């Protein structure tokens, strides 16, 4: 019995030695490979980068949070955003009648300074909840007059089942009509303080949507060309920002968008995959629409409800890019 035990222990030791030797060999291989690879890159990010996506890993966010402008936007120098802590904001619930349509929502804007421009926010399937209001307040703190339109008539989902029910109750044409009315109401806003003399009205508004709201915002922008008031630049979106919008791949439809597009996506989104995002980008290219898209290595919803320090870093990075984009086009 002792002999058997000795043989068994010897076999274990031999296997352990073989395994350790293999680890040493693997370690030398890895050292050779990483010597020529940037330390901040990870394998999943590399794969997406090869596929042509603008992917931001956490090390990149930490070392590079400022938006690097590309020629499709402009070469102008972006001023520093105003600190929201030093700007008071006014906010209130609104109910306004625009023609035959009643619009409701949350209006927030700088209390003392004239707004830079007006922005229409369209909520995701949860409704006009507190995180969405906080985002609107943050944007107002940066100097914008913001209307977060309410498509659910005051209802807010507390769980996914309620969110699905509220979303299914929406009628697409009615929702788009409400957004057009909200856009028209918001279009009459104060001029930007540092705008050149003689340019008294902002050239259009900003249009920002999240999830369900991004889908509707994209549809609204594509419908602009066929609307009776499309020639009035004040009611046209001058900047379209989409968070997790369902990609549209019909270039002919996308060609009707009257403004540049900025998109944000999550790499870990099980529904809107990187392949779909690439198809969206290709269709925008074909439609000759100025655009830029960023994919982050996280779950959807990171801007409104970041759940860890990584998502918080991605949120700040996305906000930097959003402010730069709005400043250039509004």
C-alpha positions as CSV (number, residue, x, y, z in Angstrom):
1,X,0.0,0.0,0.0
2,X,2.8,2.4,0.9
3,X,4.5,1.6,-2.5
4,X,1.3,2.5,-4.3
5,X,1.0,5.8,-2.4
6,X,4.6,6.7,-3.2
7,X,4.0,6.1,-6.9
8,X,0.8,8.1,-6.8
9,X,2.6,11.1,-5.1
10,X,5.4,10.8,-7.6
11,X,3.0,11.0,-10.4
12,X,1.4,14.1,-8.9
13,X,4.8,15.8,-8.5
14,X,5.8,15.0,-12.1
15,X,2.5,16.4,-13.4
16,X,3.0,19.5,-11.3
17,X,6.5,20.0,-12.7
18,X,5.3,19.6,-16.2
19,X,2.5,22.1,-15.5
20,X,4.9,24.6,-14.0
21,X,7.2,24.2,-16.9
22,X,4.4,24.8,-19.3
23,X,3.5,28.0,-17.4
24,X,7.1,29.2,-17.7
25,X,7.0,28.6,-21.4
26,X,3.6,30.4,-21.7
27,X,4.9,33.2,-19.6
28,X,7.9,33.7,-22.0
29,X,5.5,33.6,-24.9
30,X,3.2,36.2,-23.3
31,X,6.2,38.4,-22.5
32,X,7.2,38.3,-26.1
33,X,3.8,39.1,-27.4
34,X,3.0,41.9,-24.9
35,X,6.3,43.6,-25.6
36,X,5.0,44.8,-28.9
37,X,1.4,45.5,-27.8
38,X,0.2,48.6,-26.0
39,X,-0.4,47.9,-22.3
40,X,-3.8,49.6,-22.3
41,X,-5.4,47.4,-24.8
42,X,-7.4,44.2,-24.0
43,X,-8.3,41.4,-26.3
44,X,-12.0,42.2,-26.7
45,X,-11.2,45.8,-27.5
46,X,-8.6,44.7,-30.1
47,X,-11.2,42.6,-31.8
48,X,-13.7,45.4,-32.0
49,X,-11.1,47.9,-33.1
50,X,-10.2,45.5,-36.0
51,X,-13.9,45.6,-37.0
52,X,-13.7,49.4,-37.3
53,X,-15.5,50.5,-34.1
54,X,-14.5,53.4,-32.0
55,X,-14.1,51.4,-28.7
56,X,-13.1,53.1,-25.5
57,X,-11.6,50.8,-22.8
58,X,-11.2,52.0,-19.3
59,X,-7.5,52.9,-19.5
60,X,-8.3,55.1,-22.5
61,X,-11.1,56.8,-20.7
62,X,-8.8,57.6,-17.7
63,X,-6.0,59.0,-19.9
64,X,-8.1,60.6,-22.6
65,X,-11.5,62.0,-21.5
66,X,-11.5,65.0,-23.8
67,X,-13.1,64.6,-27.2
68,X,-10.7,64.5,-30.0
69,X,-12.4,66.4,-32.8
70,X,-12.4,65.0,-36.3
71,X,-12.6,67.0,-39.5
72,X,-16.2,66.1,-40.1
73,X,-17.2,68.3,-37.2
74,X,-14.9,71.4,-37.4
75,X,-11.5,72.7,-36.5
76,X,-12.8,75.4,-34.1
77,X,-11.5,75.7,-30.6
78,X,-14.1,74.5,-28.1
79,X,-14.5,76.8,-25.0
80,X,-14.5,75.3,-21.6
81,X,-18.0,74.3,-20.5
82,X,-19.4,76.5,-17.8
83,X,-19.3,74.9,-14.3
84,X,-22.8,73.8,-13.3
85,X,-22.0,74.5,-9.7
86,X,-21.6,78.2,-10.5
87,X,-24.8,78.5,-12.6
88,X,-28.2,78.5,-11.0
89,X,-30.9,76.7,-12.9
90,X,-34.7,77.2,-13.1
91,X,-36.9,74.2,-13.5
92,X,-40.6,73.5,-13.7
93,X,-43.2,71.1,-15.0
94,X,-45.0,72.3,-18.1
95,X,-48.2,71.7,-19.9
96,X,-48.6,73.6,-23.1
97,X,-51.1,73.6,-26.0
98,X,-49.5,73.6,-29.4
99,X,-52.3,73.6,-32.0
100,X,-54.4,70.6,-31.2
101,X,-51.7,68.8,-29.3
102,X,-51.0,69.2,-25.5
103,X,-47.4,68.6,-24.6
104,X,-46.1,68.0,-21.1
105,X,-42.6,67.6,-19.7
106,X,-39.8,69.0,-17.5
107,X,-38.3,72.3,-18.5
108,X,-34.9,73.3,-17.0
109,X,-32.6,76.2,-18.0
110,X,-30.0,78.7,-16.7
111,X,-31.5,81.0,-14.1
112,X,-29.6,84.2,-15.0
113,X,-27.6,83.7,-18.2
114,X,-29.1,83.5,-21.6
115,X,-29.1,79.9,-22.8
116,X,-26.6,78.8,-25.4
117,X,-29.3,76.9,-27.3
118,X,-32.3,74.8,-26.9
119,X,-32.3,71.0,-26.6
120,X,-35.2,68.5,-26.8
121,X,-34.7,65.4,-24.7
122,X,-36.7,62.2,-25.4
123,X,-36.7,59.6,-22.6
124,X,-36.1,55.9,-22.8
125,X,-38.8,53.2,-22.0
126,X,-38.7,53.9,-18.2
127,X,-40.3,57.3,-18.7
128,X,-39.5,60.7,-17.3
129,X,-37.8,59.4,-14.2
130,X,-35.4,61.0,-11.7
131,X,-32.1,60.0,-13.5
132,X,-33.5,61.5,-16.7
133,X,-34.4,64.7,-14.9
134,X,-31.0,64.8,-13.4
135,X,-29.4,64.5,-16.8
136,X,-31.6,67.4,-18.0
137,X,-30.5,69.5,-15.0
138,X,-26.8,68.7,-15.7
139,X,-27.3,69.9,-19.3
140,X,-29.0,73.0,-18.2
141,X,-26.1,73.6,-15.8
142,X,-23.9,73.7,-18.9
143,X,-25.9,76.6,-20.3
144,X,-28.7,74.9,-22.4
145,X,-32.5,75.4,-22.3
146,X,-33.7,71.8,-22.0
147,X,-37.2,70.4,-22.5
148,X,-37.5,66.7,-21.4
149,X,-40.7,65.8,-23.1
150,X,-43.0,63.3,-21.4
151,X,-44.5,60.7,-23.7
152,X,-46.2,58.7,-20.9
153,X,-48.5,61.3,-19.5
154,X,-46.8,61.4,-16.1
155,X,-46.4,57.6,-15.7
156,X,-43.0,56.2,-14.8
157,X,-42.0,52.5,-14.9
158,X,-40.6,51.0,-11.7
159,X,-39.6,47.7,-13.4
160,X,-39.1,46.1,-16.8
161,X,-42.6,44.7,-17.0
162,X,-44.1,48.1,-16.5
163,X,-41.6,49.7,-19.0
164,X,-42.6,47.2,-21.6
165,X,-46.3,47.8,-21.0
166,X,-45.9,51.6,-21.2
167,X,-43.8,51.4,-24.4
168,X,-46.4,49.1,-26.1
169,X,-49.1,51.6,-25.3
170,X,-47.4,54.3,-27.4
171,X,-48.6,55.0,-30.9
172,X,-45.7,55.9,-33.2
173,X,-47.5,58.6,-35.1
174,X,-49.0,60.2,-32.0
175,X,-45.6,60.2,-30.3
176,X,-43.9,61.8,-33.4
177,X,-46.7,64.4,-33.5
178,X,-46.1,65.2,-29.8
179,X,-42.3,65.5,-30.5
180,X,-43.0,67.9,-33.4
181,X,-45.2,70.0,-31.2
182,X,-42.6,70.0,-28.4
183,X,-39.9,70.9,-30.9
184,X,-42.0,73.8,-32.3
185,X,-42.7,75.1,-28.8
186,X,-39.0,74.9,-27.8
187,X,-37.7,76.4,-31.1
188,X,-38.4,80.0,-30.0
189,X,-35.5,80.5,-27.6
190,X,-32.9,83.0,-26.5
191,X,-29.9,83.7,-28.8
192,X,-26.6,82.3,-27.7
193,X,-24.7,85.0,-25.7
194,X,-21.4,84.8,-27.6
195,X,-23.0,84.5,-31.1
196,X,-21.8,87.1,-33.7
197,X,-23.8,90.3,-34.1
198,X,-26.6,90.0,-36.5
199,X,-27.3,86.3,-35.9
200,X,-30.2,86.7,-33.5
201,X,-31.7,83.2,-33.6
202,X,-30.1,79.8,-33.0
203,X,-29.8,77.7,-36.2
204,X,-32.1,74.8,-35.1
205,X,-32.2,72.9,-31.8
206,X,-30.4,69.9,-30.3
207,X,-32.3,66.6,-30.3
208,X,-31.1,63.9,-27.9
209,X,-32.8,60.5,-27.3
210,X,-32.2,57.5,-25.2
211,X,-33.2,54.0,-26.1
212,X,-36.9,54.2,-27.1
213,X,-36.5,58.0,-27.3
214,X,-33.5,57.7,-29.5
215,X,-35.5,55.6,-32.0
216,X,-38.2,58.3,-32.0
217,X,-35.6,61.1,-32.3
218,X,-34.0,59.4,-35.3
219,X,-37.4,58.9,-36.9
220,X,-38.2,62.5,-36.3
221,X,-35.0,63.7,-37.9
222,X,-35.5,61.4,-40.9
223,X,-39.0,62.9,-41.4
224,X,-37.8,66.5,-41.4
225,X,-37.4,66.8,-45.2
226,X,-41.0,66.0,-45.9
227,X,-42.6,68.4,-43.3
228,X,-44.3,71.6,-44.3
229,X,-42.2,73.7,-41.9
230,X,-38.9,72.0,-42.8
231,X,-37.6,75.2,-44.5
232,X,-37.7,77.0,-41.1
233,X,-34.2,76.3,-39.7
234,X,-35.4,77.1,-36.1
235,X,-37.5,74.0,-35.9
236,X,-35.0,71.7,-37.6
237,X,-32.5,69.7,-35.5
238,X,-29.0,71.1,-35.9
239,X,-27.5,68.3,-33.8
240,X,-28.8,64.8,-33.3
241,X,-27.4,62.7,-30.4
242,X,-28.5,59.0,-30.1
243,X,-27.9,56.8,-27.0
244,X,-28.5,53.1,-27.9
245,X,-30.7,53.9,-30.9
246,X,-31.9,50.9,-33.0
247,X,-29.7,51.2,-36.1
248,X,-31.3,52.1,-39.4
249,X,-29.6,50.7,-42.5
250,X,-31.6,52.3,-45.3
251,X,-29.3,55.0,-46.7
252,X,-32.2,56.7,-48.6
253,X,-34.1,57.2,-45.4
254,X,-31.0,58.4,-43.5
255,X,-30.2,60.9,-46.3
256,X,-33.2,63.1,-45.1
257,X,-31.4,63.8,-41.7
258,X,-30.6,67.6,-41.8
259,X,-27.8,67.6,-39.3
260,X,-24.7,65.8,-38.0
261,X,-25.2,62.7,-35.9
262,X,-23.4,61.6,-32.7
263,X,-24.1,58.0,-31.5
264,X,-23.2,56.2,-28.3
265,X,-23.5,52.4,-27.9
266,X,-22.6,49.7,-25.3
267,X,-20.4,46.8,-26.4
268,X,-22.2,44.5,-24.0
269,X,-25.6,45.3,-25.5
270,X,-27.1,41.9,-26.4
271,X,-29.6,43.4,-28.8
272,X,-27.8,46.2,-30.6
273,X,-24.6,44.3,-31.5
274,X,-21.4,45.8,-32.9
275,X,-22.3,44.3,-36.2
276,X,-25.5,46.3,-36.3
277,X,-23.7,49.5,-35.3
278,X,-21.2,49.0,-38.1
279,X,-24.1,48.6,-40.6
280,X,-25.6,51.8,-39.3
281,X,-22.3,53.6,-39.8
282,X,-21.9,52.3,-43.3
283,X,-25.4,53.4,-44.2
284,X,-24.7,56.9,-42.8
285,X,-21.6,57.0,-44.9
286,X,-23.6,56.0,-48.0
287,X,-26.1,58.7,-47.2
288,X,-23.3,61.3,-46.8
289,X,-24.4,62.2,-43.3
290,X,-21.7,63.6,-41.0
291,X,-21.5,61.3,-38.0
292,X,-19.4,59.8,-35.3
293,X,-20.1,56.7,-33.2
294,X,-18.6,55.6,-29.9
295,X,-18.9,52.1,-28.4
296,X,-18.1,51.6,-24.7
297,X,-17.1,48.4,-23.0
298,X,-20.1,48.3,-20.7
299,X,-23.8,47.7,-20.4
300,X,-26.5,50.0,-21.9
301,X,-27.7,52.7,-19.6
302,X,-24.3,53.8,-18.3
303,X,-24.9,57.5,-18.8
304,X,-28.2,57.7,-16.8
305,X,-27.5,55.0,-14.3
306,X,-23.9,54.0,-14.0
307,X,-23.5,50.9,-11.7
308,X,-19.8,50.9,-11.0
309,X,-16.7,53.0,-11.3
310,X,-16.0,51.8,-14.9
311,X,-19.5,52.9,-16.0
312,X,-19.0,56.2,-14.2
313,X,-15.8,56.8,-16.2
314,X,-17.6,56.0,-19.4
315,X,-20.4,58.4,-18.5
316,X,-17.9,61.3,-18.0
317,X,-16.2,60.5,-21.2
318,X,-19.6,60.4,-23.1
319,X,-20.6,63.7,-21.5
320,X,-17.3,65.4,-22.7
321,X,-18.0,64.3,-26.2
322,X,-21.6,65.3,-26.0
323,X,-20.8,68.9,-24.9
324,X,-18.2,69.3,-27.6
325,X,-20.6,68.1,-30.2
326,X,-23.4,70.5,-29.1
327,X,-21.0,73.4,-28.9
328,X,-19.9,72.9,-32.4
329,X,-23.3,72.6,-34.0
330,X,-25.7,74.7,-31.9
